[in-house]
């Protein structure tokens, strides 16, 4: 399965028994020194609890030996939903880590800000069944969009109002840049948008977790809208949990994403109608899943 032609440029393959580790060339020595080829590297290495990120399963952060303030994040591929109880991390067919590595590489090539993928690990279980891990360079002082919004004190001070507006605009630009790169995000939600707000005058945004994402020669509008609807569903979920997300925030995001078109009101109305249908199908699917 793994040949040089299947691997993105500037990456090389380390084959070790049932493991195929694809490593970025300029990180190879660093990761070898960190023990990436050790049999228990992904399973038994100990990490301080406070340095774990939690999403679908735990994301572990480790420091690179000899590298000041250089850390990597390890994400183990895990399923969501009810199937997680039966086969939490086993996949069939095309290598999930290799596929995400390619999407991440494409995003970088297209100028989409994302975490730097330094390695992907494909572990064969039997036949075409496998498990996977992805290693990315830590986005220093980054926080996901939901965490950022949760940290805003209410009522907002004047400078925070301007900062929030800048962040919403940045998110609109970020999602648009991804779609202009012909990338469909497999799970576009507030947790997969990372912000660096250490400099309020220069907010930086990153998109992460391209699992189940894909590339098209031309990304159709229907797919772009699907991503927007998924993002809005995530925003509504967190809004119901108390996050300060307003209708004005949503309109400001769309205004930036759509680049202030003359028919803005009509396009927003169309998206709202599509969102209502989207939510009907989503709720039906949730009820159906509870029956099994």
Secondary structure as the mmCIF struct_conf table of DSSP 4:
data_model
#
loop_
_struct_conf.conf_type_id
_struct_conf.id
_struct_conf.beg_label_comp_id
_struct_conf.beg_label_asym_id
_struct_conf.beg_label_seq_id
_struct_conf.end_label_comp_id
_struct_conf.end_label_asym_id
_struct_conf.end_label_seq_id
HELX_RH_3T_P HELX_RH_3T_P1 UNK A 4 UNK A 6
BEND BEND1 UNK A 7 UNK A 7
TURN_TY1_P TURN_TY1_P1 UNK A 9 UNK A 10
STRN STRN1 UNK A 11 UNK A 16
TURN_TY1_P TURN_TY1_P2 UNK A 17 UNK A 18
STRN STRN2 UNK A 19 UNK A 24
HELX_RH_3T_P HELX_RH_3T_P2 UNK A 25 UNK A 27
HELX_RH_AL_P HELX_RH_AL_P1 UNK A 28 UNK A 34
TURN_TY1_P TURN_TY1_P3 UNK A 35 UNK A 37
BEND BEND2 UNK A 38 UNK A 38
TURN_TY1_P TURN_TY1_P4 UNK A 39 UNK A 44
HELX_RH_3T_P HELX_RH_3T_P3 UNK A 49 UNK A 51
STRN STRN3 UNK A 52 UNK A 54
BEND BEND3 UNK A 55 UNK A 57
STRN STRN4 UNK A 58 UNK A 63
HELX_LH_PP_P HELX_LH_PP_P1 UNK A 64 UNK A 64
TURN_TY1_P TURN_TY1_P5 UNK A 65 UNK A 66
TURN_TY1_P TURN_TY1_P6 UNK A 68 UNK A 69
STRN STRN5 UNK A 71 UNK A 76
BEND BEND4 UNK A 81 UNK A 81
HELX_RH_3T_P HELX_RH_3T_P4 UNK A 82 UNK A 85
TURN_TY1_P TURN_TY1_P7 UNK A 86 UNK A 86
BEND BEND5 UNK A 88 UNK A 89
STRN STRN6 UNK A 91 UNK A 92
BEND BEND6 UNK A 93 UNK A 94
HELX_RH_AL_P HELX_RH_AL_P2 UNK A 96 UNK A 109
TURN_TY1_P TURN_TY1_P8 UNK A 110 UNK A 111
STRN STRN7 UNK A 114 UNK A 114
STRN STRN8 UNK A 117 UNK A 126
TURN_TY1_P TURN_TY1_P9 UNK A 127 UNK A 128
STRN STRN9 UNK A 129 UNK A 137
TURN_TY1_P TURN_TY1_P10 UNK A 140 UNK A 141
STRN STRN10 UNK A 143 UNK A 144
HELX_RH_AL_P HELX_RH_AL_P3 UNK A 145 UNK A 150
TURN_TY1_P TURN_TY1_P11 UNK A 151 UNK A 151
BEND BEND7 UNK A 154 UNK A 155
HELX_LH_PP_P HELX_LH_PP_P2 UNK A 156 UNK A 157
HELX_RH_AL_P HELX_RH_AL_P4 UNK A 158 UNK A 180
TURN_TY1_P TURN_TY1_P12 UNK A 181 UNK A 182
STRN STRN11 UNK A 183 UNK A 184
TURN_TY1_P TURN_TY1_P13 UNK A 186 UNK A 187
HELX_RH_3T_P HELX_RH_3T_P5 UNK A 190 UNK A 192
STRN STRN12 UNK A 193 UNK A 196
BEND BEND8 UNK A 198 UNK A 199
TURN_TY1_P TURN_TY1_P14 UNK A 200 UNK A 201
BEND BEND9 UNK A 202 UNK A 202
STRN STRN13 UNK A 204 UNK A 207
TURN_TY1_P TURN_TY1_P15 UNK A 211 UNK A 212
STRN STRN14 UNK A 214 UNK A 215
BEND BEND10 UNK A 217 UNK A 218
HELX_RH_AL_P HELX_RH_AL_P5 UNK A 221 UNK A 240
TURN_TY1_P TURN_TY1_P16 UNK A 241 UNK A 242
HELX_RH_AL_P HELX_RH_AL_P6 UNK A 247 UNK A 257
TURN_TY1_P TURN_TY1_P17 UNK A 258 UNK A 259
BEND BEND11 UNK A 260 UNK A 260
TURN_TY1_P TURN_TY1_P18 UNK A 262 UNK A 263
HELX_RH_AL_P HELX_RH_AL_P7 UNK A 264 UNK A 289
TURN_TY1_P TURN_TY1_P19 UNK A 290 UNK A 291
#
